[in-house]
């Protein structure tokens, strides 16, 4: 006997200034009828929560499910038909009909599902739940309305509270693939103007979905480590933003704020068991083909930088390895994959870069990304994808090790390298919920003369960290009067986890007022040449100046024990500039891997010779981080990843 068709009530949250949009939404939802729910205090501070409280309580008396829409959504053609089919297929689930294309974890979970041809993506607990169009079974909707009613309006963000509500109940939200809604490009009335354009992650307007499309189950679960049952293996997420590919790691945490910064893929792909050449080698091979040369010609003619092409390829390739589960791919999956890459191209470039992108170059970038995705799918899954495919070999120094290797200390270069690598791996685990304004004092590099302008250009791509970049009067002299601060060289490409570690200390120990400095700035202060430091002496000096972090990790750092100068345990990355490559644009892409090499101490130190202990730094750090992620994931106690009772103060914007 077939289950009765669901009865869906629809509430539309709207601001009186956008009341004219209701008629269009009413037509798009037919034959469903909408119930408009106005902001009860539109002249006050922006607060979606203020209206959401009333919208979730406005469910129909005879409804089986309740949908809440926001007034700036754009339903696809045939919206109500698709909605009814989706709810019929998943009557007990929380269904998100949209998620925006740059959300840190959810957009990638959706891209993974789309690349694998799955109709549903399990969303990641701990990130905000997409609230522009959300369907709940009516009993759960009523419970949510009661939950929100007790939270003060000044908390503002309904989506973070909905996530908390679902996490407490260990309810999994599913996103429809493709989305049934887009987000209109209108001025935000919710205080989100700084978030930029927020279009749908994967949209196929007018798509003729096959019968039973919504009945197929989801196949991936990026948020498994955050659910009550836990997961055996940690996971990762990829994003393409600021014209670069970034990689983040998912691990179980209890804090309400679980946003974790993403680092450059080239710095952390080793944690996945991939080398940079594994990712970029197939790109070089493709550009050697006739199809690749044609695309390269279009991109070169439009002035598209080789770096953008390589970074988009990296994102697409990593996505392909992560979606490679062997499921059959039909025509719809091919369209979804193209939509995934297209939304990355449209969301991941700056306004200046997009303005320079001709229609032909945009199409060529999409084609390049589609090819990168295909190469990643052919490569197959990587460790850390939630699907074990290999066991890690022993950590260098395990087994038949020397005393110095087994218990690293400052007696040998190898021991010092391992200490510094372990410190950076541990520092990556530290998060910050509400980073305050940080003054970054920039020292002009005596080697390359890069200063505050160059540093600001890089730091401007660091999302969610409010920074003030100022010039230092001279190396070692502070020009800022408002501690704490961070001092760095102008040429350093400081990894974001270095900033997050500083924010972590400031958030948990606000009374600490010492100065944070990068390894390079510290060595410069102490008279070490940046282009050829004496490795043993430099390593010993940096190790001694980083020991404050050991106390932090052990829970023993306080305002009274923190030193006046705290060296940040993070490698000062800088893209190297090899001699000009032959072969024009394609040659520049081919040498891109060489530009990503770095040194753990200074941006200008030469690459260590083969067999030198410093050359093991990245591999040691990556393996230590991988093991630490595994340990955290497997040893985490079962149960919903929520820490204590709801504290609305944690959700107030700062």
C-alpha positions as CSV (number, residue, x, y, z in Angstrom):
1,X,0.0,0.0,0.0
2,X,1.4,3.4,-1.0
3,X,2.0,6.0,1.6
4,X,-0.3,9.0,1.3
5,X,1.2,12.0,-0.4
6,X,2.8,14.6,1.9
7,X,0.9,17.8,2.7
8,X,3.4,20.6,2.7
9,X,2.8,24.0,4.3
10,X,4.9,26.9,3.1
11,X,5.9,30.0,5.1
12,X,7.9,32.8,3.5
13,X,10.0,35.0,5.6
14,X,10.0,38.5,4.2
15,X,11.1,42.0,5.0
16,X,8.4,44.7,4.3
17,X,10.9,46.5,2.0
18,X,10.7,43.4,-0.3
19,X,7.0,42.7,-0.1
20,X,6.7,42.9,-3.9
21,X,8.6,39.6,-4.2
22,X,5.8,37.6,-2.5
23,X,3.6,37.5,-5.6
24,X,6.4,35.9,-7.7
25,X,7.1,33.4,-5.0
26,X,3.4,32.6,-4.6
27,X,3.2,31.8,-8.4
28,X,6.3,29.7,-8.3
29,X,5.0,27.6,-5.4
30,X,1.6,26.8,-7.0
31,X,-0.4,24.7,-6.3
32,X,1.1,25.0,-2.8
33,X,-0.1,28.1,-1.0
34,X,2.3,30.4,0.8
35,X,1.9,32.0,4.2
36,X,3.8,35.4,4.3
37,X,5.6,36.0,7.6
38,X,6.9,39.6,8.0
39,X,9.8,40.8,10.0
40,X,8.0,42.0,13.2
41,X,10.5,44.8,13.8
42,X,12.0,45.8,10.4
43,X,13.3,49.1,11.6
44,X,15.6,47.4,14.2
45,X,18.9,45.7,13.7
46,X,19.1,43.0,11.1
47,X,18.0,39.6,12.6
48,X,16.8,36.7,10.4
49,X,16.2,34.9,13.7
50,X,13.5,37.4,14.6
51,X,11.4,36.3,11.6
52,X,12.5,32.7,11.6
53,X,10.9,32.2,15.0
54,X,7.5,33.0,13.6
55,X,8.0,31.3,10.3
56,X,8.8,27.9,11.9
57,X,5.7,28.3,14.1
58,X,3.5,29.0,11.0
59,X,3.0,25.4,10.0
60,X,-0.3,24.2,8.6
61,X,-2.8,22.5,11.0
62,X,-3.1,19.4,8.7
63,X,0.5,19.5,7.2
64,X,2.8,16.6,7.3
65,X,5.8,18.8,6.4
66,X,6.7,22.5,6.7
67,X,8.8,24.5,4.3
68,X,10.3,27.8,5.2
69,X,11.5,30.0,2.3
70,X,13.3,33.4,2.4
71,X,12.1,36.2,0.2
72,X,15.2,36.3,-2.0
73,X,15.1,32.8,-3.3
74,X,14.5,31.8,-7.0
75,X,12.6,28.5,-7.4
76,X,13.4,26.4,-10.4
77,X,10.7,25.7,-13.0
78,X,8.4,22.9,-11.8
79,X,9.4,23.7,-8.2
80,X,6.4,22.2,-6.5
81,X,6.5,19.0,-8.6
82,X,10.1,18.5,-7.7
83,X,9.5,19.4,-4.1
84,X,6.6,16.9,-3.7
85,X,8.7,14.1,-5.3
86,X,11.7,14.9,-3.1
87,X,9.6,14.9,0.2
88,X,7.8,11.8,-0.9
89,X,11.1,10.0,-1.4
90,X,12.6,11.2,1.9
91,X,9.6,11.8,4.2
92,X,11.5,11.5,7.5
93,X,14.5,13.7,6.6
94,X,15.5,17.4,6.9
95,X,15.8,18.6,3.4
96,X,17.8,21.7,2.2
97,X,16.7,22.9,-1.2
98,X,19.7,25.2,-1.6
99,X,23.2,25.9,-0.2
100,X,25.5,28.7,-1.3
101,X,28.4,28.0,-3.5
102,X,31.2,29.2,-1.1
103,X,30.0,27.6,2.2
104,X,33.2,26.0,3.5
105,X,32.2,22.4,4.0
106,X,28.6,22.0,2.8
107,X,29.3,23.3,-0.7
108,X,32.1,20.7,-1.1
109,X,29.9,17.9,0.3
110,X,27.3,18.9,-2.4
111,X,30.0,19.0,-5.1
112,X,31.2,15.6,-4.1
113,X,27.6,14.2,-4.3
114,X,27.1,15.8,-7.7
115,X,30.4,14.6,-9.1
116,X,29.4,11.1,-8.0
117,X,25.9,11.4,-9.5
118,X,24.1,11.2,-6.1
119,X,20.8,13.0,-5.7
120,X,21.4,13.9,-2.0
121,X,24.3,15.3,-0.1
122,X,24.6,14.8,3.6
123,X,25.5,18.2,5.1
124,X,28.2,18.7,7.6
125,X,27.2,19.3,11.3
126,X,28.9,22.3,12.8
127,X,28.5,24.5,9.7
128,X,25.3,26.7,9.4
129,X,22.3,24.8,8.0
130,X,21.2,26.4,4.8
131,X,18.0,28.1,5.8
132,X,16.9,29.8,2.5
133,X,14.7,26.8,1.8
134,X,14.4,24.1,4.4
135,X,11.8,21.4,4.8
136,X,11.2,19.6,8.1
137,X,8.6,17.0,9.1
138,X,6.0,19.0,10.9
139,X,6.6,17.7,14.4
140,X,10.2,18.6,14.1
141,X,9.3,22.0,12.7
142,X,7.1,22.7,15.7
143,X,9.9,21.6,18.0
144,X,12.3,23.9,16.2
145,X,10.0,26.8,16.5
146,X,9.8,26.3,20.3
147,X,13.6,26.0,20.4
148,X,14.2,29.3,18.6
149,X,11.5,31.2,20.5
150,X,13.7,31.3,23.7
151,X,16.8,32.7,22.0
152,X,17.2,36.5,22.1
153,X,16.8,38.2,18.7
154,X,20.3,39.8,19.0
155,X,21.8,36.4,18.3
156,X,20.6,37.1,14.7
157,X,21.7,34.0,12.8
158,X,18.9,31.4,12.6
159,X,21.0,29.1,10.4
160,X,23.7,28.5,13.1
161,X,21.0,27.8,15.7
162,X,19.2,25.4,13.4
163,X,22.5,23.5,13.0
164,X,22.8,23.4,16.8
165,X,19.2,22.2,17.1
166,X,19.9,19.3,14.6
167,X,23.2,18.4,16.2
168,X,21.6,18.0,19.6
169,X,19.2,15.5,18.1
170,X,21.8,14.0,15.8
171,X,19.6,14.7,12.8
172,X,21.2,14.6,9.4
173,X,20.2,17.3,6.9
174,X,20.3,16.4,3.2
175,X,20.8,18.9,0.4
176,X,19.0,18.3,-2.9
177,X,21.3,17.7,-5.9
178,X,20.6,19.6,-8.1
179,X,19.2,22.4,-6.0
180,X,15.6,23.5,-6.3
181,X,16.3,27.1,-5.4
182,X,18.8,29.7,-6.3
183,X,19.7,32.9,-4.4
184,X,18.9,36.2,-6.0
185,X,21.6,38.9,-6.2
186,X,19.7,41.5,-4.1
187,X,21.0,43.6,-1.2
188,X,21.1,41.7,2.0
189,X,18.7,42.8,4.8
190,X,20.1,40.3,7.2
191,X,23.5,41.9,7.7
192,X,25.3,39.6,5.2
193,X,26.4,42.2,2.6
194,X,30.0,41.3,3.3
195,X,29.5,37.7,2.2
196,X,29.4,38.6,-1.5
197,X,27.3,36.8,-4.1
198,X,25.7,33.6,-2.7
199,X,24.4,31.6,-5.7
200,X,23.5,27.9,-5.7
201,X,26.3,25.4,-5.5
202,X,24.9,23.1,-8.2
203,X,21.9,24.2,-10.3
204,X,20.4,22.7,-13.5
205,X,17.6,25.1,-14.6
206,X,15.0,23.2,-16.6
207,X,16.7,19.9,-16.0
208,X,14.5,16.9,-16.9
209,X,15.3,14.7,-13.9
210,X,14.8,10.9,-14.5
211,X,11.9,9.2,-12.8
212,X,12.8,8.1,-9.3
213,X,15.8,10.5,-9.2
214,X,15.1,11.5,-5.6
215,X,14.6,8.0,-4.4
216,X,18.3,7.0,-4.7
217,X,20.1,7.2,-1.4
218,X,23.0,9.5,-0.6
219,X,26.4,7.9,-1.1
220,X,28.9,10.1,0.7
221,X,29.0,11.6,4.2
222,X,31.5,14.4,4.7
223,X,30.1,15.0,8.2
224,X,30.4,11.4,9.5
225,X,33.1,12.4,12.0
226,X,30.7,14.9,13.5
227,X,27.8,12.5,14.0
228,X,26.9,10.4,17.1
229,X,28.1,7.2,15.5
230,X,31.4,8.7,14.6
231,X,33.7,7.5,11.9
232,X,36.8,5.4,11.6
233,X,38.7,7.9,9.5
234,X,39.0,11.7,9.4
235,X,37.9,13.5,6.2
236,X,38.8,16.5,4.2
237,X,37.2,19.3,2.2
238,X,38.3,21.3,-0.8
239,X,37.4,24.8,-1.9
240,X,38.3,27.1,-4.8
241,X,38.3,30.7,-3.6
242,X,40.5,33.8,-4.2
243,X,41.7,32.0,-7.4
244,X,43.3,29.3,-5.3
245,X,42.6,25.8,-4.2
246,X,42.4,25.3,-0.4
247,X,42.3,22.1,1.7
248,X,40.7,21.7,5.1
249,X,40.5,18.7,7.5
250,X,37.3,17.4,9.2
251,X,37.7,16.0,12.6
252,X,35.3,15.6,15.6
253,X,35.1,18.5,18.0
254,X,32.7,19.4,20.7
255,X,32.8,23.2,20.4
256,X,29.9,25.0,19.1
257,X,32.2,26.8,16.6
258,X,33.9,24.2,14.4
259,X,34.9,26.4,11.5
260,X,38.5,25.5,10.8
261,X,40.7,27.4,8.4
262,X,41.7,26.0,5.1
263,X,45.3,25.9,3.9
264,X,46.8,25.9,0.4
265,X,46.4,22.5,-1.1
266,X,50.0,22.4,-2.1
267,X,51.1,22.8,1.5
268,X,48.9,20.0,2.8
269,X,48.2,17.5,0.0
270,X,50.9,15.3,1.6
271,X,48.5,14.6,4.4
272,X,46.2,12.9,1.8
273,X,49.1,10.8,0.6
274,X,49.5,12.8,-2.6
275,X,52.5,14.7,-3.9
276,X,52.1,18.0,-5.8
277,X,53.4,16.1,-8.9
278,X,50.5,13.6,-8.5
279,X,48.1,16.4,-8.9
280,X,49.8,18.7,-11.5
281,X,51.5,15.9,-13.5
282,X,48.2,15.0,-15.2
283,X,47.7,18.7,-16.0
284,X,51.0,18.9,-17.8
285,X,50.2,15.7,-19.7
286,X,46.8,17.1,-20.7
287,X,48.3,20.3,-22.0
288,X,50.5,18.3,-24.2
289,X,47.5,16.9,-26.1
290,X,45.8,18.7,-29.0
291,X,42.7,19.5,-26.8
292,X,44.9,20.8,-24.0
293,X,46.9,23.0,-26.4
294,X,43.7,24.5,-27.8
295,X,42.4,25.4,-24.3
296,X,45.8,26.8,-23.4
297,X,45.7,29.0,-26.4
298,X,42.3,30.5,-25.5
299,X,43.4,31.1,-21.9
300,X,46.7,32.6,-22.8
301,X,45.0,34.9,-25.3
302,X,42.6,36.1,-22.7
303,X,45.4,36.9,-20.2
304,X,44.3,34.2,-17.8
305,X,47.3,33.4,-15.5
306,X,48.8,29.9,-15.5
307,X,48.4,29.9,-11.7
308,X,44.6,30.2,-11.9
309,X,44.5,27.3,-14.3
310,X,46.7,25.1,-12.1
311,X,44.8,26.0,-8.9
312,X,41.4,25.2,-10.5
313,X,42.8,21.9,-11.9
314,X,44.0,21.0,-8.4
315,X,40.6,21.6,-6.9
316,X,38.9,19.6,-9.6
317,X,41.4,16.8,-9.5
318,X,41.1,16.4,-5.7
319,X,37.3,16.4,-6.0
320,X,37.5,13.7,-8.5
321,X,39.6,11.5,-6.3
322,X,37.1,12.0,-3.5
323,X,34.1,11.2,-5.6
324,X,35.5,8.1,-7.2
325,X,33.3,5.3,-5.7
326,X,32.8,3.3,-8.9
327,X,29.1,4.3,-9.3
328,X,27.9,4.4,-12.9
329,X,27.7,7.9,-14.5
330,X,25.0,8.8,-16.9
331,X,24.1,11.9,-18.9
332,X,22.7,13.7,-15.8
333,X,25.9,13.1,-13.9
334,X,27.9,14.6,-16.7
335,X,25.7,17.7,-16.5
336,X,26.1,17.9,-12.7
337,X,29.9,17.7,-13.0
338,X,30.0,20.5,-15.4
339,X,27.7,22.6,-13.2
340,X,30.0,21.9,-10.2
341,X,33.0,23.2,-12.1
342,X,31.1,26.2,-13.5
343,X,30.0,27.3,-10.1
344,X,33.6,27.1,-8.9
345,X,34.8,29.2,-11.8
346,X,32.1,31.8,-11.2
347,X,32.5,31.9,-7.4
348,X,36.2,31.4,-7.0
349,X,37.6,34.4,-8.9
350,X,37.9,38.0,-7.8
351,X,35.9,40.7,-9.5
352,X,39.0,41.9,-11.4
353,X,39.8,38.4,-12.5
354,X,36.2,37.7,-13.6
355,X,36.1,41.0,-15.5
356,X,39.2,39.9,-17.5
357,X,37.7,36.5,-18.2
358,X,36.2,36.5,-21.7
359,X,33.3,34.2,-22.5
360,X,35.6,32.0,-24.4
361,X,38.2,31.9,-21.6
362,X,35.4,31.1,-19.0
363,X,34.3,28.2,-21.2
364,X,38.0,27.1,-21.5
365,X,38.5,27.2,-17.7
366,X,35.3,25.1,-17.2
367,X,36.6,22.6,-19.8
368,X,39.9,22.4,-18.1
369,X,38.2,21.8,-14.7
370,X,36.0,19.1,-16.1
371,X,39.1,17.4,-17.5
372,X,40.8,17.7,-14.1
373,X,37.8,16.2,-12.4
374,X,37.8,13.3,-14.9
375,X,41.5,12.7,-14.3
376,X,40.9,12.7,-10.5
377,X,38.0,10.2,-10.9
378,X,40.3,7.9,-12.9
379,X,43.0,8.2,-10.2
380,X,40.7,6.9,-7.6
381,X,40.2,7.6,-3.9
382,X,42.9,8.9,-1.6
383,X,43.5,8.2,2.1
384,X,41.4,10.4,4.4
385,X,38.4,10.2,2.1
386,X,36.5,8.1,4.7
387,X,37.2,5.0,2.6
388,X,40.4,3.2,3.7
389,X,42.5,2.4,0.6
390,X,45.9,1.9,2.2
391,X,47.7,1.7,5.5
392,X,50.3,4.2,6.3
393,X,53.9,3.1,6.6
394,X,55.9,3.6,9.8
395,X,56.8,7.2,10.7
396,X,60.5,7.9,10.0
397,X,62.2,7.2,13.3
398,X,59.8,4.4,14.4
399,X,61.0,0.8,14.8
400,X,64.8,0.5,14.7
401,X,65.5,4.1,15.5
402,X,68.4,5.9,17.0
403,X,67.8,7.4,20.4
404,X,67.7,10.9,18.9
405,X,65.1,9.9,16.4
406,X,62.9,8.1,18.9
407,X,63.0,10.9,21.4
408,X,63.7,14.0,19.4
409,X,65.5,16.8,21.1
410,X,67.9,19.6,20.3
411,X,71.0,17.4,20.0
412,X,70.7,16.6,16.3
413,X,69.4,18.4,13.2
414,X,67.1,15.5,12.6
415,X,65.7,15.8,16.1
416,X,65.2,19.5,15.8
417,X,63.4,19.2,12.5
418,X,61.0,16.6,14.0
419,X,60.3,18.9,17.0
420,X,59.5,21.8,14.7
421,X,57.4,19.6,12.4
422,X,55.4,18.1,15.3
423,X,54.7,21.6,16.7
424,X,53.3,22.8,13.4
425,X,51.2,19.7,13.0
426,X,49.8,20.2,16.5
427,X,49.2,23.9,15.9
428,X,47.0,23.1,12.9
429,X,44.5,21.5,15.3
430,X,43.8,24.8,17.1
431,X,40.7,26.7,16.1
432,X,39.4,30.1,16.8
433,X,35.7,31.0,16.9
434,X,35.6,34.8,17.0
435,X,39.0,36.2,16.0
436,X,39.4,39.8,17.0
437,X,41.3,42.4,15.0
438,X,44.9,41.5,14.7
439,X,47.6,44.0,13.8
440,X,50.1,42.5,11.4
441,X,53.4,44.4,11.4
442,X,55.3,43.9,8.2
443,X,59.1,44.1,8.0
444,X,60.7,44.8,4.6
445,X,62.6,41.8,3.6
446,X,66.3,42.6,3.1
447,X,66.6,39.9,0.4
448,X,63.7,40.7,-2.0
449,X,62.6,44.1,-0.5
450,X,59.0,43.0,-0.3
451,X,57.0,45.0,2.3
452,X,53.5,45.7,3.6
453,X,52.0,46.0,0.1
454,X,53.0,42.5,-0.8
455,X,52.0,41.1,2.6
456,X,48.6,42.8,2.4
457,X,47.9,41.3,-1.0
458,X,48.3,37.8,0.4
459,X,46.6,38.5,3.7
460,X,43.6,39.9,1.9
461,X,42.8,36.4,0.7
462,X,42.5,35.2,4.3
463,X,38.8,35.0,5.0
464,X,37.3,35.4,8.5
465,X,40.3,37.0,10.1
466,X,40.0,40.8,10.6
467,X,43.5,42.2,10.0
468,X,45.2,45.6,10.1
469,X,48.5,45.6,8.1
470,X,51.1,48.2,9.0
471,X,54.7,48.8,8.1
472,X,57.5,48.3,10.7
473,X,60.0,51.1,11.1
474,X,62.9,48.7,10.8
475,X,63.5,45.0,11.5
476,X,62.9,44.1,15.1
477,X,61.3,47.5,16.0
478,X,57.6,47.6,16.6
479,X,55.6,50.5,15.3
480,X,52.3,49.4,16.8
481,X,51.1,50.4,20.2
482,X,48.2,48.0,20.6
483,X,49.4,44.5,21.6
484,X,49.1,41.7,20.8
485,X,50.4,41.8,17.3
486,X,52.1,39.6,14.7
487,X,55.3,40.6,13.0
488,X,56.3,39.0,9.7
489,X,58.3,39.6,6.5
490,X,56.7,41.2,3.5
491,X,57.5,38.2,1.3
492,X,56.0,35.5,3.5
493,X,52.9,33.6,2.4
494,X,51.9,33.0,6.0
495,X,49.7,29.9,6.2
496,X,46.3,30.6,7.7
497,X,46.8,28.1,10.5
498,X,49.5,30.4,11.8
499,X,47.0,33.2,12.1
500,X,44.4,30.8,13.7
501,X,46.9,29.7,16.3
502,X,47.5,33.4,17.2
503,X,43.7,33.9,17.4
504,X,43.4,30.7,19.5
505,X,45.8,32.1,22.1
506,X,44.1,35.5,22.1
507,X,40.6,34.0,22.5
508,X,41.5,31.7,25.3
509,X,44.1,33.8,27.1
510,X,43.1,37.4,26.3
511,X,45.5,38.7,29.0
512,X,48.5,37.5,27.1
513,X,50.1,40.6,25.6
514,X,53.4,39.4,24.1
515,X,54.4,39.8,20.5
516,X,53.9,37.0,18.0
517,X,56.6,36.7,15.3
518,X,57.1,34.4,12.4
519,X,60.2,32.1,12.2
520,X,61.7,34.3,9.5
521,X,61.2,37.5,11.3
522,X,62.7,36.0,14.4
523,X,65.8,34.8,12.6
524,X,66.2,38.2,11.0
525,X,66.0,39.8,14.5
526,X,68.7,37.5,15.7
527,X,71.2,38.1,12.9
528,X,70.7,35.0,10.8
529,X,71.0,35.5,7.0
530,X,67.7,34.7,5.3
531,X,69.2,33.3,2.1
532,X,71.5,30.8,3.8
533,X,71.0,30.3,7.5
534,X,73.2,28.0,9.5
535,X,70.8,25.1,9.9
536,X,71.8,23.7,13.4
537,X,72.1,27.2,15.0
538,X,68.9,28.5,13.4
539,X,67.0,25.4,14.2
540,X,68.1,25.5,17.9
541,X,67.2,29.2,18.1
542,X,63.7,28.7,16.6
543,X,63.1,25.6,18.7
544,X,63.8,27.5,21.9
545,X,61.6,30.4,20.9
546,X,58.7,28.1,20.1
547,X,58.6,26.2,23.4
548,X,55.8,28.4,24.6
549,X,53.6,26.5,22.1
550,X,54.4,23.2,23.9
551,X,53.1,24.7,27.1
552,X,50.0,25.9,25.2
553,X,49.3,22.4,23.8
554,X,49.8,20.8,27.3
555,X,47.4,23.4,28.9
556,X,50.2,25.0,30.9
557,X,50.5,28.5,29.2
558,X,49.3,31.5,31.2
559,X,49.8,35.2,31.1
560,X,52.6,34.9,33.7
561,X,54.4,32.1,31.8
562,X,54.0,33.5,28.2
563,X,57.3,35.0,26.9
564,X,57.5,38.5,25.5
565,X,58.2,37.1,22.1
566,X,56.4,34.0,20.8
567,X,57.5,32.5,17.6
568,X,54.6,31.0,15.6
569,X,55.3,27.4,14.7
570,X,54.5,27.6,11.1
571,X,56.7,27.3,8.0
572,X,57.1,30.6,6.2
573,X,55.9,29.6,2.8
574,X,56.9,31.4,-0.3
575,X,56.5,30.5,-3.9
576,X,59.9,30.1,-5.5
577,X,60.5,31.7,-8.8
578,X,62.6,29.4,-11.0
579,X,64.2,30.8,-14.1
580,X,61.8,31.6,-16.9
581,X,60.4,28.5,-18.5
582,X,60.5,27.8,-22.2
583,X,57.2,27.0,-24.0
584,X,55.2,30.1,-23.1
585,X,52.0,29.8,-21.2
586,X,52.1,25.9,-21.1
587,X,55.7,26.0,-20.0
588,X,54.7,28.3,-17.1
589,X,52.0,25.8,-16.0
590,X,54.6,23.0,-16.3
591,X,57.0,24.7,-13.8
592,X,54.2,25.7,-11.4
593,X,55.1,22.7,-9.1
594,X,58.6,24.0,-8.7
595,X,57.3,27.4,-7.6
596,X,55.6,25.8,-4.7
597,X,58.7,24.4,-3.0
598,X,59.4,25.9,0.4
599,X,61.8,25.8,3.4
600,X,60.7,25.4,7.0
601,X,62.8,28.3,8.3
602,X,62.9,31.2,5.8
603,X,61.4,32.1,2.4
604,X,64.8,32.6,0.8
605,X,66.8,29.6,2.0
606,X,67.8,27.2,-0.8
607,X,66.1,23.9,-1.1
608,X,68.0,21.3,1.1
609,X,70.2,18.8,-0.8
610,X,68.9,15.2,-1.1
611,X,69.2,13.3,2.1
612,X,69.4,16.4,4.3
613,X,67.2,16.2,7.4
614,X,65.5,19.5,6.6
615,X,64.2,18.0,3.5
616,X,62.1,15.6,5.6
617,X,60.3,18.4,7.3
618,X,57.1,18.4,5.2
619,X,56.8,14.6,5.2
620,X,57.3,14.4,8.9
621,X,54.8,17.2,9.6
622,X,52.2,15.6,7.2
623,X,52.6,12.2,8.7
624,X,52.4,13.5,12.3
625,X,49.3,15.4,11.4
626,X,47.7,12.4,9.7
627,X,48.4,10.3,12.7
628,X,47.0,12.9,15.1
629,X,43.8,13.3,13.0
630,X,43.4,9.5,13.1
631,X,43.9,9.4,16.8
632,X,41.4,12.2,17.5
633,X,38.8,10.6,15.2
634,X,39.0,7.0,16.5
635,X,39.3,7.9,20.2
636,X,36.5,10.5,20.3
637,X,33.7,9.4,22.6
638,X,30.4,8.5,20.9
639,X,27.4,10.8,21.0
640,X,26.3,14.1,19.3
641,X,29.2,16.5,18.9
642,X,27.7,19.2,21.0
643,X,29.4,20.7,24.1
644,X,27.0,21.3,26.9
645,X,23.8,23.3,27.0
646,X,23.0,26.0,24.5
647,X,24.8,29.3,25.3
648,X,23.3,32.0,23.0
649,X,26.3,34.2,23.7
650,X,28.5,31.9,21.6
651,X,26.4,32.7,18.6
652,X,26.4,36.5,18.8
653,X,28.3,38.0,15.9
654,X,31.5,39.9,17.0
